[in-house]
Amino acid sequence: MLYLLLAVLSSSMISIIMRLSSGKIKANLSMLATNYFICSLLGAAYAGFDLAMPHIAGFSVILWLGIISGVLYLAGFVFFQANTNKHGVVLSSVFMKLGLLVPILASVLFFKEVPTVVQIAGFCIAIFAILLINRREGKTEKSFGFGLILSLLLSGGADVMAKFFDVFAPESLSSLYLFYTFGTAFVLCMVLVIRKKERPGFKELLFGTLIGVPNFFSAKFLVASLAELPGVVIYPTFSVGTLLIVTLAGVIVFGERLRRVQWIALSAIIVALILLNI
């Protein structure tokens, strides 16, 4: 449970730092590339910079899981940006958060993890809370394009890779897996930076670094927590737990005001967290 809590706190820090960077960053891809570079550097450091170990059983599995995960990480971000421009940040965020459906279904279908009735109730309340807290009063979005569904699948697909790693590789090699994950995302992101001819400034490098540290530890602690608890508990707890902390940080740190429906959603999240972990 400690690793799950640390994963939630690290994930929350990512959103809070990104909130602090809002309006200060001009080259978003450069900031993202810096983040991935820091993540891959930390992965290499934790792996002892012994990054090519074909003699280890299952090394090719770790390599390919990392590469696929890295592609999904970056593709998810690209589609989220595209969806934000087309559908707005609220609907795009909802679909990205609902990506938790993918690893939960994978845990049930492929890894035979059967949730209890109480946990199913907690999961349903968690989904309700995600939809409710992002609801816009007086505005209904009727356009559910392919890009939104793809964003959901990509976001969830990246999380599924962590579960596959947990099942098919030893947790002791998680840093190596994360190095290949973030290293792949960094290389691909740099291709986009070069194509767009972005020139990163000090703020992009600074915030990219600040985001990269909790981003790495969020992924590392998530993998560690999967070794202790089933995915049907980990993924919804991770998602709504992060949402709870980020929302409260918005109120306390940034002085944001919540509508009544959002306070109801926060209460639902607390109930969901309790039910999921009974």
Buried (B, 14 or more C-beta within 10 A) or exposed (E): EEBBBBBBBBBBBBBBBBBBBEEEBEBBBBBBBBBBBBBBBBBBEBBEEEBEEEEBEEBEBBBEBBBBBBBBBBBBBBBBBBBBEEBBEBBBBBBBBBBBBBBBBBBBEEBEBEBEEEBBBBBEBBBBBBEBBBBEEEEEEEEEBEBBEBBBBBBBBBBBBBBBBBEEBBBEBBBBBBBBBBBBBBBBBBEBBEEEEBEBBEBBBBBBBBBBBBBBBBBBBBBBBBBBBBBBBBBBBBBBBBBBBBBBBBBEEEEEEBEEEBEBBBEBBBBBBEBBBE
